[in-house]
Amino acid sequence: MLNKKIQFQKSYRNKIDLKKINFKKKLKGKRISKLEDFKVFPVNSCNGFIAIQKIICSKDGKQLFTFTRNLILIYSLKTGFLMKKIKEHTNRITGICLSVNHPFRLYSCSLDKTICEWDLLRGICVNKIFLKMKLWKIISGKNRLMLHGTIKQKSKIIFLDFKSWKKKILNKIKKIEDLNANCNGDFFSIIEGKKCYILDDKGIIKIVKCPYQITISSFNPTNPNTFALGCKGGEICLFNDLRKQKNKTIYHWHSRAVKALAFTKDGGYLISGGEESVLVLWQRKCSLNKASLILFKSSNLIFVQD
């Protein structure tokens, strides 16, 4: 049977009480060594500035980047203390991303209609680009940036070439839910309702259809044909081969919308996070299709990164 749906009992989900869980105790089952050593530390909020929208970990694993209002905050991953706050935007920041090509280069977009390119070593803005639209999300590729902007409440996808900074606007997609890119920056994904568009430097190369409303997407870092979609009802659609879209597996554990989705670096595991504030670790190459659970106590889980 090609289309498989793996449904976990709702009664089991509803019995989980996060207050009674001993988070220090290791969970049973097959685990990845890197995921066993979770550490929770208090974050110095710097006079209440922090209101986390998105968290990005540096490639050397030493720093965390997030933003609030018109500030970009840089934290030490080891201590949890705020190392630096940098400011260039005049309105609320809506998105940040690390460069695929340069480990110490970060990009940000804002409602002030500008994109800032940051040198993280010096903590300064080295380039500022103005676009005539409000910007909501930014993703870095290998050769260009992809952004979601709006003009008179109409959504636009904008591509900016790194060399010339020339912009190209894609008008075909009207209602945009989310943007993503693979780890190498070769492919992008755009979510629109129950469809996910996959693009390369030349344009749209594939349209992936899902039976559910999609909220987020994730590329497998080792196999470009393996792709996962998180859905509004808590479902996860796993496509083992995008060339055969009918050959998909649907997992369902989350009781609310999937807001975070990422493959591990070896591509063997998939991590999903739902609005009920629980992380689920899915083992792809398991004949029984069982899921190992990682429970993460949080009021609002919005992002997962390797």
C-alpha positions as CSV (number, residue, x, y, z in Angstrom):
1,M,0.0,0.0,0.0
2,L,1.6,3.2,-1.2
3,N,-0.2,5.8,0.9
4,K,0.3,4.9,4.6
5,K,-1.2,6.8,7.5
6,I,0.1,6.2,10.9
7,Q,-2.3,7.5,13.5
8,F,-1.5,7.7,17.3
9,Q,-4.4,7.4,19.7
10,K,-5.7,10.8,20.8
11,S,-6.4,9.4,24.3
12,Y,-2.6,8.8,24.7
13,R,-1.8,12.3,23.5
14,N,-4.2,13.9,25.9
15,K,-2.9,12.0,28.9
16,I,0.5,13.7,28.7
17,D,1.0,16.1,31.5
18,L,4.1,18.2,31.0
19,K,4.1,19.3,34.7
20,K,4.6,15.7,35.9
21,I,7.4,14.8,33.5
22,N,10.9,14.4,34.8
23,F,12.9,16.2,32.1
24,K,16.2,15.1,33.5
25,K,15.4,11.4,33.0
26,K,16.4,9.9,29.7
27,L,13.7,8.6,27.6
28,K,13.7,5.0,26.4
29,G,14.2,4.0,22.8
30,K,16.7,4.5,20.1
31,R,18.2,8.0,20.3
32,I,20.8,10.1,18.6
33,S,23.8,11.0,20.8
34,K,23.6,14.7,20.0
35,L,19.9,14.8,21.0
36,E,20.4,13.1,24.4
37,D,22.3,16.0,25.9
38,F,19.7,18.7,26.1
39,K,20.6,21.6,28.4
40,V,18.2,24.2,29.6
41,F,19.7,27.5,30.9
42,P,18.2,30.8,31.9
43,V,18.4,33.5,29.3
44,N,19.4,37.0,30.3
45,S,16.6,39.1,28.7
46,C,18.4,42.4,28.8
47,N,15.8,44.5,30.5
48,G,12.9,42.7,28.9
49,F,14.0,43.2,25.3
50,I,13.7,39.6,24.3
51,A,10.5,38.5,22.5
52,I,11.7,35.5,20.5
53,Q,10.4,35.2,17.0
54,K,13.0,32.9,15.6
55,I,16.2,31.4,16.9
56,I,19.2,30.6,14.7
57,C,22.3,28.8,15.9
58,S,25.7,29.8,14.4
59,K,27.5,27.2,12.4
60,D,30.2,26.8,15.0
61,G,27.5,26.2,17.7
62,K,28.7,29.0,19.9
63,Q,26.1,31.7,19.4
64,L,22.3,32.1,19.1
65,F,20.7,34.9,17.0
66,T,17.2,36.2,17.5
67,F,15.4,39.5,17.2
68,T,12.8,41.7,18.9
69,R,11.3,45.0,17.7
70,N,14.1,46.6,15.6
71,L,17.0,44.9,17.4
72,I,19.0,41.8,16.5
73,L,20.2,40.0,19.7
74,I,23.3,37.8,19.9
75,Y,23.5,35.3,22.8
76,S,26.2,33.0,24.0
77,L,25.1,29.4,23.7
78,K,27.4,28.4,26.6
79,T,26.2,30.9,29.2
80,G,22.9,32.2,27.9
81,F,24.0,35.8,28.4
82,L,23.4,38.5,25.8
83,M,26.7,39.3,24.1
84,K,25.6,42.0,21.7
85,K,22.5,43.9,20.4
86,I,22.8,45.5,17.0
87,K,20.5,48.1,15.4
88,E,20.0,49.5,11.9
89,H,16.3,49.0,11.1
90,T,13.8,51.8,11.9
91,N,10.8,49.5,12.1
92,R,10.0,46.0,13.4
93,I,12.3,43.2,12.1
94,T,10.3,40.3,10.6
95,G,12.9,37.8,9.6
96,I,16.6,36.8,9.8
97,C,18.8,34.1,8.1
98,L,22.4,33.1,8.0
99,S,24.3,33.1,4.7
100,V,24.8,29.7,3.1
101,N,28.2,30.8,1.7
102,H,29.6,32.9,4.6
103,P,29.3,31.6,8.2
104,F,29.7,35.1,9.7
105,R,27.2,36.9,7.5
106,L,23.6,37.4,8.5
107,Y,20.6,39.0,6.6
108,S,17.6,40.6,8.1
109,C,14.4,42.1,6.7
110,S,11.9,44.5,8.2
111,L,8.7,46.4,7.9
112,D,10.8,49.5,7.1
113,K,11.1,47.9,3.6
114,T,14.9,47.3,3.9
115,I,17.2,44.4,3.9
116,C,20.4,44.6,6.0
117,E,23.5,42.5,5.5
118,W,25.4,42.1,8.8
119,D,29.1,41.3,9.5
120,L,28.8,39.3,12.7
121,L,32.5,39.4,13.6
122,R,32.4,43.3,13.7
123,G,28.7,43.6,14.6
124,I,28.0,46.2,11.9
125,C,25.7,46.5,8.8
126,V,27.8,46.4,5.7
127,N,25.0,46.7,3.1
128,K,21.5,48.0,3.1
129,I,19.0,47.5,0.3
130,F,15.7,49.3,0.0
131,L,12.6,47.6,-1.6
132,K,9.3,49.3,-2.2
133,M,7.3,46.8,-0.1
134,K,6.9,45.5,3.4
135,L,9.0,42.4,4.0
136,W,7.9,39.4,6.1
137,K,10.4,36.6,5.7
138,I,13.9,36.1,4.2
139,I,15.7,32.9,3.2
140,S,19.3,32.6,2.0
141,G,20.2,30.4,-1.0
142,K,23.5,29.7,-2.7
143,N,23.3,32.4,-5.3
144,R,20.4,34.7,-4.2
145,L,18.0,35.7,-1.4
146,M,14.3,34.9,-1.4
147,L,11.9,37.1,0.3
148,H,8.2,37.4,1.0
149,G,6.8,40.9,0.6
150,T,3.5,42.7,0.3
151,I,2.4,45.6,-1.9
152,K,-1.1,46.9,-1.2
153,Q,-1.9,43.6,0.7
154,K,-0.8,41.5,-2.4
155,S,1.9,38.9,-1.7
156,K,5.0,38.8,-3.8
157,I,8.0,36.6,-3.9
158,I,11.3,38.5,-4.5
159,F,14.6,37.1,-5.6
160,L,17.8,39.1,-5.1
161,D,21.0,38.1,-6.8
162,F,24.1,38.3,-4.6
163,K,26.4,39.6,-7.2
164,S,24.3,42.4,-8.8
165,W,21.5,42.7,-6.3
166,K,19.0,42.8,-9.1
167,K,15.6,41.8,-8.1
168,K,13.2,39.4,-9.8
169,I,9.5,39.2,-8.7
170,L,7.4,36.0,-8.9
171,N,3.7,36.9,-9.1
172,K,2.3,33.4,-9.7
173,I,1.8,32.5,-6.1
174,K,-0.8,34.6,-4.3
175,K,-1.3,33.3,-0.7
176,I,2.1,32.5,0.8
177,E,2.3,30.6,4.1
178,D,6.0,29.8,4.5
179,L,9.4,29.8,2.8
180,N,12.3,27.4,3.1
181,A,15.5,26.3,1.4
182,N,17.7,23.2,1.5
183,C,21.0,23.2,3.4
184,N,23.1,23.9,0.3
185,G,20.8,26.7,-0.9
186,D,20.2,25.0,-4.3
187,F,16.4,24.6,-3.9
188,F,13.7,26.7,-2.4
189,S,10.1,25.8,-1.3
190,I,7.1,28.0,-1.1
191,I,3.9,27.0,0.7
192,E,0.5,28.0,-0.6
193,G,-2.5,26.3,1.0
194,K,-2.3,22.6,0.1
195,K,0.4,23.1,-2.4
196,C,4.2,23.4,-2.1
197,Y,6.2,24.8,-4.9
198,I,9.9,23.7,-5.3
199,L,12.2,26.1,-7.2
200,D,15.7,26.3,-8.4
201,D,17.6,29.3,-9.9
202,K,15.6,28.9,-13.2
203,G,12.1,28.9,-11.6
204,I,9.5,26.4,-10.5
205,I,10.5,22.8,-11.1
206,K,7.9,20.9,-9.2
207,I,4.5,21.3,-7.4
208,V,4.0,19.0,-4.4
209,K,0.3,18.4,-3.5
210,C,-0.8,17.5,0.0
211,P,-4.3,16.4,1.2
212,Y,-4.0,18.8,4.2
213,Q,-3.4,22.5,4.8
214,I,0.4,22.9,4.9
215,T,2.2,25.0,7.5
216,I,5.9,24.2,7.0
217,S,8.3,22.2,4.8
218,S,11.7,20.6,5.2
219,F,14.4,19.2,2.8
220,N,16.4,16.1,3.6
221,P,20.1,17.2,3.6
222,T,21.4,13.9,2.2
223,N,18.7,13.1,-0.4
224,P,17.2,15.9,-2.5
225,N,14.2,13.7,-3.5
226,T,13.1,13.2,0.2
227,F,10.9,15.9,1.4
228,A,8.6,16.5,4.4
229,L,5.5,18.7,5.0
230,G,4.0,19.7,8.3
231,C,0.2,20.4,8.4
232,K,-2.3,22.5,10.2
233,G,-4.1,19.4,11.8
234,G,-0.9,18.0,13.2
235,E,-0.2,15.6,10.2
236,I,3.3,15.1,8.6
237,C,3.5,14.1,5.0
238,L,6.8,12.4,4.2
239,F,7.7,12.0,0.5
240,N,10.5,9.4,0.2
241,D,10.8,10.1,-3.5
242,L,9.4,13.4,-5.0
243,R,9.5,11.8,-8.5
244,K,6.7,9.5,-7.2
245,Q,4.5,11.7,-5.2
246,K,1.9,9.0,-4.6
247,N,4.5,7.1,-2.5
248,K,4.1,9.0,0.7
249,T,3.7,8.3,4.4
250,I,1.4,10.3,6.6
251,Y,2.4,10.5,10.3
252,H,0.0,11.9,12.9
253,W,0.9,12.4,16.5
254,H,0.5,16.2,17.1
255,S,-2.9,17.4,18.2
256,R,-2.3,20.9,16.9
257,A,-0.6,22.5,13.9
258,V,3.0,21.5,13.2
259,K,5.1,24.7,13.4
260,A,8.7,23.3,13.4
261,L,10.1,20.6,11.1
262,A,13.7,19.5,10.4
263,F,15.8,16.5,9.3
264,T,18.9,15.6,11.2
265,K,22.2,16.0,9.3
266,D,22.4,12.3,8.4
267,G,18.8,12.4,7.1
268,G,17.8,9.3,9.1
269,Y,15.6,11.1,11.6
270,L,12.9,13.8,11.4
271,I,12.1,16.2,14.2
272,S,8.7,17.9,14.4
273,G,7.3,20.4,16.9
274,G,3.7,21.3,17.4
275,E,1.8,24.1,19.0
276,E,1.2,21.8,22.0
277,S,4.9,22.4,22.8
278,V,6.1,18.8,22.2
279,L,9.0,17.7,20.0
280,V,8.7,14.3,18.3
281,L,11.6,12.4,16.9
282,W,10.7,10.2,14.0
283,Q,13.0,7.4,12.9
284,R,12.6,7.1,9.1
285,K,14.2,3.8,8.5
286,C,12.2,1.8,11.0
287,S,10.0,-1.1,9.7
288,L,7.4,-0.6,12.4
289,N,7.3,3.2,11.8
290,K,7.5,3.9,15.5
291,A,8.3,7.4,16.8
292,S,10.7,8.1,19.7
293,L,9.4,11.1,21.7
294,I,11.4,14.1,23.0
295,L,9.2,16.2,25.2
296,F,10.3,19.9,25.4
297,K,8.5,22.1,27.9
298,S,7.8,25.5,26.3
299,S,4.9,27.9,26.0
300,N,5.4,28.4,22.3
301,L,7.5,26.1,20.1
302,I,8.2,27.8,16.8
303,F,11.6,26.7,15.5
304,V,13.8,23.7,15.2
305,Q,17.4,23.7,13.8
306,D,20.1,21.0,13.7
